[in-house]
């Protein structure tokens, strides 16, 4: 009797692992294009006044220099016996006949802003009006107090939080984001903007305790700009998938050259879908396997 | 073999009653909803990021594609926010034409709402009637700006073109027949026993809750709060128009239906006034070739058919792109109140609740 033949187990080759990283290192991606802003466009009456003063001083200095130049030129011409040069004319700003009148920041006269300053005192950093809108910048730690005041104070009575959003200022020193709250008073037909400046990593207090509608707005801010809010009932991403990397509305988030997302095919045991994806990408001229070295 | 436990199901993202790609995670106890969580983002295109990397003028085509049922209303808010940022005064004739087109757009948006909402609930006939009238409005859009849905109707500072010849005749023809059309819809629905059973007392949202959640538009007005931005903070030519704000106090789906039907009557009134009092003159303000703002931030809100649409713009000195472009989409804020409306109700009623909010996922996800 011959021994029963043990069937040989066929040697299945291990699926080939991709040799290189087929996911771009976002930071090192050669196509990454970011133009970071160089200025901090944060509207402010104080900054505006300082800028106006500096501009007036520069204008005056230029005029003094023009006059001095003229005097020297005149003396030189007299000494040489030539005709005297024309006296300088002070340049006046060019007039335009456009239907456009730039709204500059103005001093706060509105009773709402004055009342906020009166009650909150030092916690108010700045109040001003621009383009018919009221802005009140408060200290970042006391934003909830200011919101509560706006909601509950009988003479303010801002019932609704119309909008809450944030802006990224990478060029600023001392803060990285401004968070703005647009409040509406339905009964008094008024709007008010509260603003706080927060540095990277600071957790502002959530407005949900005062205005429950802030829930999704703050989730959107977290999703888009990466500002987390303290005491928020549900601080998760809302528009992007949960595993998304980065915060798209930051200024250092590129619009071009972000690379490819790592797609984990959970059902793809044999690596078939991955191979097809790589092949398809190759047909389109995209090399997912090896990012092009610089 | 009856189990007594809660069941979790997904409504959407491809369900026809969710008006796009809305996914609602529901926990059910029998047929009663105990927990409801809307999940959005399937249509996220990054409109805000795109607009921040384009010039001020180029942002408009993206506002068309946010709420594609009311592109003109989105254009109006966008144009006025930019005008506020630059400090531009728009000629009066342009204001009137804008107001008129905006009201036509409100009609078109409400008609598409009526059609789809009735279809969701089971009234098939209204769909066809409402789309018949909407077609006339889209024809007028086409006559004015060449496209029917994504209009890109306005420019910063006014309009590109004046009204085309023969436009007035089209408007008068439409206004002459529209009241009878409205009656037709109401005959089909208002006293319909099935319609009333499906809508009366369904998806209530009281005034206090609505204000706390930031809900605006017809949903808020059906709760008895007469808040309409056209009256509260007049823009375009609304300060010169004579119209009423229809309100109801029942705060249910039926009340919202009645509010929207009344709003359509008021819109027709405003259009008539615009045609009667149309001033002569230019339609475009005098502007420099390249617009560059000073440092400024504006939040401008207008009354879109679905509620308050607000544009938050930040201008950077010397840059032709907006530094920050943010849209406060009415649907995004209104949808937040869906759990409040749906929880405790029946699963069949969540379809009515989604329909009555009048959401368009294009603007919610942006």
Interface residues (C-beta under 8 A of the other chain):
Chain A: X37 X39 X41 X42 X43 X47 X48 X96 X97 X98 X99 X100 X101 X102 X103 X104 X130 X131 X132 X133 X135 X159 X160 X161 X162 X163 X165 X167 X180 X182 X184 X186 X189 X191 X193 X211 X212 X213 X215 X216 X217 X220 X224 X237 X238 X239 X240 X241 X248 X249 X253 X255
Chain B: X40 X41 X44 X46 X48 X49 X50 X52 X53 X84 X85 X86 X87 X88 X89 X90 X91 X157 X211 X212 X213 X214 X215 X225 X227 X232 X233 X285 X286 X287 X288 X293 X294 X295 X296 X297 X298 X299 X301 X308 X310 X312 X314 X315 X316 X317 X323 X324 X326 X328 X332 X333 X336 X365 X366
